């Protein structure tokens, strides 16, 4: 029997709600057809936003949404996407498929989407092909409440009050698609841009997020923190789980063998090493400032589904992806003293999506259900949690992976994944420093290849799990390839 220990007397702090953030890029069918269909669409919508998708995403309590990219951000000029739609310039998405789009989804539409979702906006500015003035004007357009040229332009286009957009990215992947810069050059550019990113009142201070490293490029993080750390609030990190480790042939989303299954989990677990090491660098060279770590692109990346556009990055989403999501979220929870935001890539129809759409049909993926099961961690106090468990699969993969938290009402949430492909796992959980009298348990499980389709949209979804609680000790049997959530309360019968 495997064992989990929760020490409710020790904590690294509050789990930032923004760890459960999302990412929506102008890529494939994420925006157009996924989140946005336009007011004239036969698909039910509210101000152009797909009603079914928005309602599904609201159940996740999405805290923050990153937009417009991604690589697209560094070719995007925001003035093309404001004003009457019939007058907006069409553009070619040179990063993703070479398709032409009409800019009908721009700043006002994005802010309307955030309003409907009840989330904050995180805008990635164009550093690769843009200018300091362009980004400075965009912030003024969004945030200036008084009299100014950009505030007047915003009012002209129908938005009287400012949106007070808090989170701003200073470029995206400047080491690659965002300009192929080296770290020292980007750090100088970052300082320049940051200088002109203004706060427009004392109440609404913006958070400046520097473009960070690709995977384990610690030199990039060190250089940017040393040279620009005094000018920003956080630095980003991008890391994708690619099963084969080869970008030319990444592997399939639903067709894989046991070796590839465990290789996927092993590569996902590297996130812990990355978070720890980049955080260590930020603490050491932050020039006296506490720089946050923002993992604003993460998730699985496979070969596209057969018959789909290779530039649209459309992939299915199986129970294997649910385990990847659970591992990453547990890691972020357990490192809440350094990770202040994370944004899974991406929200709809792209990479490790929450939702897939096809015409007027929609389905929820296993990853969606993990986010729903984990949402109680948002804003809760992280609790020390340790799994005494063996290694499986011929890799350095633990059978169990867990995190725990306590909310403002005193309830504990334990989330744990059984990473074994075939073996169930009896578990005993010892809870120190908290009285618990009732437990409610849910599980998401199935064959590692199991996934939802438009013909069978509920093949994989959470169900109740039998769990026992006696003398403060929780016992349960976790099915193979499963993600479980245990809500523990001091109220009997809760």
C-alpha positions as CSV (number, residue, x, y, z in Angstrom):
1,X,0.0,0.0,0.0
2,X,1.3,3.4,-1.0
3,X,1.3,6.2,1.5
4,X,0.7,10.0,1.3
5,X,1.4,12.4,4.2
6,X,-0.2,15.8,4.4
7,X,1.4,18.2,7.0
8,X,-1.2,20.9,7.5
9,X,1.2,22.8,9.7
10,X,3.7,23.6,6.9
11,X,3.0,25.7,3.8
12,X,4.9,27.5,1.1
13,X,2.2,30.1,0.8
14,X,-0.9,30.8,-1.2
15,X,-1.5,29.1,-4.5
16,X,-1.9,32.0,-6.9
17,X,-5.1,31.6,-8.8
18,X,-3.2,32.5,-12.0
19,X,-1.4,29.2,-11.9
20,X,-4.7,27.9,-13.5
21,X,-4.4,30.4,-16.4
22,X,-5.0,29.7,-20.1
23,X,-3.6,30.7,-23.4
24,X,-5.5,31.6,-26.6
25,X,-3.5,32.4,-29.7
26,X,-4.5,33.3,-33.3
27,X,-3.6,29.8,-34.3
28,X,-5.7,27.3,-36.2
29,X,-9.3,27.2,-34.8
30,X,-8.5,28.5,-31.3
31,X,-10.0,32.0,-31.8
32,X,-12.0,31.8,-35.0
33,X,-14.5,29.0,-34.7
34,X,-13.4,28.0,-31.3
35,X,-13.9,31.0,-29.0
36,X,-15.3,33.5,-31.5
37,X,-17.9,32.9,-34.3
38,X,-19.2,36.5,-34.8
39,X,-22.6,37.9,-34.0
40,X,-24.1,36.7,-37.3
41,X,-23.2,33.1,-36.8
42,X,-25.9,30.4,-36.6
43,X,-24.0,29.0,-33.7
44,X,-25.5,30.5,-30.5
45,X,-23.3,33.3,-29.3
46,X,-23.2,36.3,-27.0
47,X,-21.6,39.3,-28.8
48,X,-19.8,36.9,-31.1
49,X,-18.4,34.6,-28.4
50,X,-19.5,30.9,-28.6
51,X,-22.1,30.5,-25.8
52,X,-21.4,26.8,-25.3
53,X,-17.6,27.2,-25.0
54,X,-17.8,30.2,-22.7
55,X,-20.2,28.5,-20.4
56,X,-18.0,25.4,-20.2
57,X,-14.9,27.5,-19.5
58,X,-16.7,29.5,-16.8
59,X,-17.1,26.3,-14.9
60,X,-13.3,26.2,-14.6
61,X,-13.1,29.6,-13.0
62,X,-10.4,30.7,-15.4
63,X,-8.4,33.4,-13.7
64,X,-6.4,34.9,-16.5
65,X,-6.2,34.4,-20.3
66,X,-3.1,35.1,-22.4
67,X,-3.5,36.6,-25.9
68,X,-2.8,37.2,-28.9
69,X,0.2,34.8,-28.9
70,X,2.6,33.0,-29.0
71,X,4.6,33.6,-32.1
72,X,1.6,35.5,-33.5
73,X,2.1,38.2,-31.0
74,X,5.3,39.4,-32.6
75,X,3.7,39.9,-35.9
76,X,0.5,41.5,-34.5
77,X,-0.2,45.2,-34.8
78,X,-3.0,46.0,-32.4
79,X,-4.3,49.0,-34.4
80,X,-5.3,46.6,-37.2
81,X,-7.9,45.1,-34.8
82,X,-9.8,48.1,-33.6
83,X,-12.6,50.2,-35.1
84,X,-15.5,49.2,-37.3
85,X,-14.9,45.6,-38.5
86,X,-15.6,46.4,-42.1
87,X,-12.7,48.8,-42.1
88,X,-10.1,46.6,-40.5
89,X,-7.2,45.4,-42.5
90,X,-6.9,41.7,-43.4
91,X,-3.6,40.1,-42.4
92,X,-1.7,36.9,-43.2
93,X,-0.9,34.7,-40.3
94,X,2.7,33.9,-41.4
95,X,3.4,31.8,-38.4
96,X,0.5,29.4,-38.5
97,X,-0.6,28.1,-41.8
98,X,-0.3,31.3,-44.0
99,X,-4.0,31.8,-43.7
100,X,-5.7,35.2,-44.1
101,X,-7.8,36.6,-41.3
102,X,-9.9,39.7,-41.2
103,X,-9.0,41.0,-37.8
104,X,-12.6,40.8,-36.6
105,X,-11.3,39.6,-33.3
106,X,-9.2,42.4,-31.8
107,X,-8.6,44.2,-28.5
108,X,-12.3,45.0,-27.8
109,X,-13.4,41.5,-28.7
110,X,-10.7,40.0,-26.4
111,X,-11.7,42.2,-23.5
112,X,-15.4,41.2,-24.1
113,X,-14.3,37.5,-24.0
114,X,-12.5,38.2,-20.7
115,X,-15.6,39.9,-19.4
116,X,-17.8,37.0,-20.2
117,X,-15.3,34.5,-18.7
118,X,-14.9,36.7,-15.6
119,X,-11.1,36.5,-16.0
120,X,-8.2,39.0,-16.2
121,X,-6.4,39.7,-19.4
122,X,-2.7,39.0,-20.1
123,X,-1.6,40.7,-23.3
124,X,1.7,39.8,-25.1
125,X,3.2,42.8,-26.7
126,X,4.9,42.9,-30.1
127,X,8.6,43.3,-29.6
128,X,9.8,41.2,-32.6
129,X,8.4,43.4,-35.3
130,X,6.8,46.2,-33.3
131,X,8.0,49.4,-31.6
132,X,8.3,50.8,-28.2
133,X,5.7,53.4,-29.1
134,X,3.3,50.8,-30.4
135,X,3.3,48.9,-27.1
136,X,3.2,52.1,-25.0
137,X,0.2,53.3,-27.0
138,X,-1.6,49.9,-26.5
139,X,-1.2,50.1,-22.8
140,X,-2.5,53.7,-22.8
141,X,-5.4,52.7,-25.0
142,X,-6.4,49.9,-22.6
143,X,-5.7,51.6,-19.3
144,X,-5.8,55.4,-19.5
145,X,-8.9,56.7,-17.6
146,X,-8.3,60.4,-18.2
147,X,-7.8,62.6,-21.2
148,X,-5.2,61.4,-23.7
149,X,-5.0,60.6,-27.4
150,X,-5.3,56.8,-26.9
151,X,-8.1,57.2,-24.4
152,X,-9.9,59.3,-26.9
153,X,-9.4,56.7,-29.6
154,X,-10.7,54.0,-27.3
155,X,-13.8,56.0,-26.5
156,X,-14.3,56.7,-30.2
157,X,-14.6,52.9,-30.6
158,X,-17.2,52.5,-28.0
159,X,-15.3,51.8,-24.7
160,X,-15.6,54.8,-22.3
161,X,-14.0,53.3,-19.2
162,X,-10.5,51.8,-19.2
163,X,-10.1,48.0,-18.9
164,X,-7.2,48.3,-16.5
165,X,-5.3,45.4,-18.1
166,X,-2.8,44.3,-15.5
167,X,-0.5,41.7,-17.1
168,X,1.7,42.6,-20.1
169,X,4.3,40.5,-21.8
170,X,7.4,42.1,-23.3
171,X,7.6,40.0,-26.4
172,X,7.3,36.2,-26.8
173,X,10.1,33.7,-27.4
174,X,12.6,36.4,-28.3
175,X,15.2,33.6,-28.6
176,X,13.2,32.1,-31.5
177,X,10.2,33.3,-33.4
178,X,10.1,36.6,-31.5
179,X,13.3,37.9,-33.1
180,X,16.1,35.3,-32.8
181,X,17.9,37.5,-30.3
182,X,20.6,36.5,-27.8
183,X,19.9,37.0,-24.1
184,X,22.0,40.1,-23.7
185,X,20.4,41.9,-26.7
186,X,16.9,41.0,-25.5
187,X,17.7,42.2,-22.0
188,X,18.6,45.6,-23.3
189,X,15.5,45.8,-25.5
190,X,13.4,44.6,-22.5
191,X,14.7,47.5,-20.3
192,X,13.9,49.9,-23.1
193,X,10.3,48.7,-23.5
194,X,9.7,48.4,-19.8
195,X,10.7,52.1,-19.4
196,X,7.7,53.2,-21.5
197,X,5.1,50.8,-20.0
198,X,3.3,53.2,-17.8
199,X,0.9,53.0,-14.9
200,X,-2.0,55.4,-15.4
201,X,-3.2,55.7,-11.8
202,X,-2.0,54.6,-8.4
203,X,-4.6,51.9,-7.9
204,X,-4.0,49.8,-11.1
205,X,-0.3,48.9,-11.4
206,X,0.7,46.8,-14.4
207,X,2.8,43.7,-14.1
208,X,5.6,43.6,-16.6
209,X,6.6,40.0,-17.7
210,X,9.9,39.6,-19.5
211,X,10.4,36.9,-22.2
212,X,12.1,34.0,-20.5
213,X,13.8,30.8,-21.4
214,X,13.1,27.9,-23.6
215,X,13.3,24.8,-21.3
216,X,16.6,24.6,-19.5
217,X,18.4,27.6,-20.9
218,X,19.5,29.0,-17.5
219,X,21.9,31.3,-19.2
220,X,19.0,33.2,-20.7
221,X,17.2,33.5,-17.3
222,X,20.4,34.6,-15.6
223,X,21.3,37.2,-18.2
224,X,17.8,38.7,-18.4
225,X,17.4,38.8,-14.6
226,X,20.8,40.4,-14.1
227,X,20.4,43.1,-16.8
228,X,16.7,43.8,-16.7
229,X,15.4,42.3,-13.5
230,X,15.1,45.8,-11.9
231,X,12.7,46.8,-14.7
232,X,10.3,43.9,-14.7
233,X,8.1,41.9,-12.2
234,X,8.4,38.4,-13.6
235,X,10.2,36.3,-16.2
236,X,8.5,33.6,-18.3
237,X,9.4,30.0,-19.0
238,X,8.2,27.8,-21.9
239,X,8.4,24.0,-21.8
240,X,6.4,21.5,-23.8
241,X,6.1,17.7,-23.3
242,X,7.1,16.2,-26.6
243,X,7.0,12.4,-26.2
244,X,9.8,11.6,-28.7
245,X,11.9,14.6,-27.9
246,X,12.1,15.2,-31.7
247,X,10.2,18.2,-33.2
248,X,10.2,16.6,-36.6
249,X,8.3,13.6,-35.4
250,X,6.6,14.2,-32.0
251,X,4.4,11.2,-31.7
252,X,0.6,10.7,-31.9
253,X,-2.0,11.8,-29.4
254,X,-3.9,8.6,-29.2
255,X,-1.7,5.9,-30.8
256,X,1.3,5.1,-28.6
257,X,2.8,2.1,-26.8
258,X,3.7,1.6,-23.2
259,X,7.3,2.9,-23.6
260,X,6.1,6.1,-25.1
261,X,3.5,6.5,-22.4
262,X,6.2,6.4,-19.7
263,X,8.5,8.5,-21.7
264,X,5.8,11.2,-21.9
265,X,5.4,11.2,-18.1
266,X,9.1,11.2,-17.6
267,X,9.5,14.3,-19.8
268,X,6.6,16.0,-18.1
269,X,8.2,15.4,-14.7
270,X,11.2,17.5,-15.9
271,X,9.0,20.6,-15.2
272,X,9.9,20.2,-11.5
273,X,13.6,20.5,-12.2
274,X,13.0,23.5,-14.5
275,X,10.9,25.3,-12.0
276,X,13.3,24.7,-9.2
277,X,16.4,25.7,-11.2
278,X,15.0,28.8,-12.9
279,X,13.5,30.0,-9.5
280,X,16.9,29.5,-7.9
281,X,18.5,31.8,-10.6
282,X,15.8,34.4,-10.1
283,X,16.3,34.5,-6.4
284,X,20.1,34.8,-6.8
285,X,20.3,37.5,-9.4
286,X,17.0,39.5,-9.1
287,X,18.8,42.6,-8.0
288,X,17.1,42.7,-4.7
289,X,13.7,42.2,-6.2
290,X,11.5,39.1,-5.9
291,X,11.0,38.1,-9.5
292,X,8.1,35.8,-10.2
293,X,8.2,32.8,-12.6
294,X,5.4,32.7,-15.2
295,X,5.1,29.4,-17.1
296,X,3.0,30.9,-19.8
297,X,3.3,28.0,-22.3
298,X,3.1,24.4,-21.2
299,X,1.4,21.2,-22.2
300,X,1.7,18.3,-24.6
301,X,2.7,18.7,-28.2
302,X,2.0,15.9,-30.7
303,X,1.9,15.5,-34.4
304,X,-1.4,16.9,-35.8
305,X,-4.4,14.7,-36.3
306,X,-4.4,13.0,-39.7
307,X,-6.2,15.0,-42.4
308,X,-6.0,18.3,-40.5
309,X,-4.0,21.4,-41.5
310,X,-0.3,20.9,-40.3
311,X,-0.1,24.6,-39.3
312,X,-3.2,24.4,-37.1
313,X,-1.8,22.2,-34.4
314,X,-5.0,20.3,-33.8
315,X,-4.6,17.2,-31.6
316,X,-6.8,14.8,-29.7
317,X,-6.6,14.7,-25.9
318,X,-6.5,11.4,-24.0
319,X,-6.2,10.2,-20.4
320,X,-2.4,10.4,-20.9
321,X,-2.9,14.2,-21.3
322,X,-5.0,14.3,-18.1
323,X,-2.0,12.8,-16.2
324,X,0.3,15.4,-17.8
325,X,-2.0,18.2,-16.6
326,X,-2.2,16.7,-13.1
327,X,1.6,16.4,-12.8
328,X,2.2,20.0,-14.0
329,X,-0.5,21.5,-11.7
330,X,0.7,19.6,-8.7
331,X,4.2,20.9,-9.4
332,X,3.0,24.5,-9.7
333,X,1.0,24.2,-6.6
334,X,4.0,22.8,-4.7
335,X,6.1,25.7,-5.9
336,X,3.6,28.5,-5.3
337,X,6.3,30.5,-3.6
338,X,7.9,31.1,-7.0
339,X,5.4,30.3,-9.7
340,X,2.9,33.2,-9.9
341,X,1.2,32.3,-13.2
342,X,0.9,29.4,-15.7
343,X,-0.9,29.3,-19.0
344,X,-1.7,25.9,-20.6
345,X,-1.4,25.8,-24.4
346,X,-4.1,26.2,-25.6
347,X,-7.7,26.8,-24.6
348,X,-9.6,25.5,-27.6
349,X,-8.8,23.3,-30.6
350,X,-5.0,23.7,-30.3
351,X,-2.4,21.5,-28.6
352,X,-3.5,20.4,-25.1
353,X,-6.9,22.0,-25.3
354,X,-9.8,22.2,-22.8
355,X,-12.4,22.1,-25.5
356,X,-12.6,20.8,-29.0
357,X,-15.2,22.1,-31.5
358,X,-16.5,20.9,-34.8
359,X,-19.1,23.1,-36.4
360,X,-21.8,23.6,-33.8
361,X,-20.6,20.6,-31.8
362,X,-18.4,20.8,-28.7
363,X,-16.7,18.3,-26.4
364,X,-14.8,18.6,-23.1
365,X,-11.4,16.9,-23.0
366,X,-9.9,14.9,-20.1
367,X,-7.6,17.8,-19.5
368,X,-10.7,20.0,-19.0
369,X,-11.9,17.7,-16.3
370,X,-8.6,17.8,-14.5
371,X,-8.7,21.6,-14.4
372,X,-12.3,21.4,-13.0
373,X,-11.3,18.9,-10.4
374,X,-8.3,21.0,-9.3
375,X,-10.0,24.4,-9.3
376,X,-10.4,24.3,-5.5
377,X,-6.7,24.9,-5.2
378,X,-7.1,28.4,-6.6
379,X,-6.2,30.9,-3.9
380,X,-5.9,28.2,-1.3
381,X,-3.1,27.7,1.1
382,X,-0.6,25.1,-0.1
383,X,0.1,22.3,2.3
384,X,3.2,20.2,2.5
385,X,2.4,16.9,0.8
386,X,4.6,13.9,0.3
387,X,4.0,10.6,-1.5
388,X,5.9,7.6,-0.3
389,X,5.8,5.6,-3.5
390,X,7.8,3.4,-5.8
391,X,9.1,4.0,-9.3
392,X,7.4,2.4,-12.3
393,X,7.7,1.8,-16.0
394,X,11.5,1.4,-16.2
395,X,11.7,5.2,-15.9
396,X,12.2,7.5,-13.0
397,X,8.4,7.8,-12.8
398,X,6.7,7.7,-9.4
399,X,3.5,5.7,-9.2
400,X,1.8,8.6,-7.3
401,X,2.1,12.3,-7.8
402,X,0.2,14.7,-5.4
403,X,-0.4,18.2,-4.0
404,X,-2.7,19.5,-1.3
405,X,-4.2,22.8,-0.1
406,X,-6.6,24.3,2.5
407,X,-9.2,26.8,1.5
408,X,-10.5,29.8,3.5
409,X,-13.3,27.7,5.0
410,X,-10.8,25.1,6.3
411,X,-11.5,22.3,3.8
412,X,-8.6,20.4,2.4
413,X,-8.2,19.4,-1.2
414,X,-5.8,16.5,-2.0
415,X,-5.2,15.9,-5.7
416,X,-3.3,12.8,-6.6
417,X,-2.5,10.9,-9.9
418,X,-1.9,7.2,-10.2
419,X,0.6,7.2,-13.0
420,X,0.6,3.4,-13.4
421,X,-0.7,2.4,-16.8
422,X,-2.3,-0.9,-15.6
423,X,-2.2,-1.2,-11.8
424,X,-4.6,0.1,-9.3
425,X,-3.1,1.5,-6.2
426,X,-4.3,1.2,-2.6
427,X,-3.5,4.4,-0.8
428,X,-3.3,5.5,2.9
429,X,-3.2,9.2,3.6
430,X,-2.1,10.5,7.0
431,X,-3.2,14.0,7.8
432,X,-1.2,15.9,10.4
433,X,-2.2,19.2,11.9
434,X,-5.8,19.2,10.8
435,X,-9.0,17.6,12.0
436,X,-11.1,16.0,9.2
437,X,-14.3,14.1,9.7
438,X,-15.8,13.8,6.2
439,X,-14.5,13.0,2.7
440,X,-15.9,13.4,-0.8
441,X,-13.9,11.8,-3.6
442,X,-14.0,12.0,-7.4
443,X,-11.9,10.2,-10.0
444,X,-11.1,10.6,-13.7
445,X,-9.8,7.3,-15.1
446,X,-9.6,5.1,-18.1
447,X,-7.2,3.4,-20.5
448,X,-4.3,5.7,-21.3
449,X,-5.6,6.1,-24.9
450,X,-9.2,6.8,-23.8
451,X,-10.6,10.1,-25.1
452,X,-13.8,11.9,-26.0
453,X,-15.1,12.1,-29.5
454,X,-18.0,14.1,-31.0
455,X,-19.9,10.8,-31.3
456,X,-19.0,9.8,-27.7
457,X,-18.4,13.1,-25.9
458,X,-18.7,11.7,-22.4
459,X,-16.6,8.6,-22.7
460,X,-14.1,10.1,-20.2
461,X,-15.5,12.2,-17.3
462,X,-15.2,12.3,-13.5
463,X,-17.2,10.0,-11.3
464,X,-17.5,9.3,-7.6
465,X,-14.8,7.3,-5.9
466,X,-15.2,5.2,-2.8
467,X,-13.0,6.6,0.0
468,X,-12.9,5.9,3.8
469,X,-12.0,8.2,6.6
470,X,-11.3,6.9,10.1
471,X,-9.3,8.5,12.9
472,X,-7.9,11.1,10.6
473,X,-6.6,8.5,8.1
474,X,-7.9,8.4,4.5
475,X,-7.9,5.2,2.6
476,X,-8.9,4.6,-1.0
477,X,-8.0,2.4,-4.0
478,X,-6.9,4.5,-7.0
479,X,-7.7,3.0,-10.4
480,X,-4.8,2.7,-12.9
481,X,-4.2,5.8,-15.1
482,X,-6.3,8.0,-12.9
483,X,-6.5,11.5,-11.4
484,X,-8.3,11.8,-8.1
485,X,-9.6,14.7,-6.0
486,X,-10.4,14.3,-2.3
487,X,-12.2,17.0,-0.4
488,X,-11.7,16.7,3.3
489,X,-13.8,18.6,5.8
490,X,-14.1,18.9,9.6
491,X,-17.9,18.9,9.2
492,X,-19.4,15.4,9.4
493,X,-21.5,14.5,6.5
494,X,-20.1,17.4,4.3
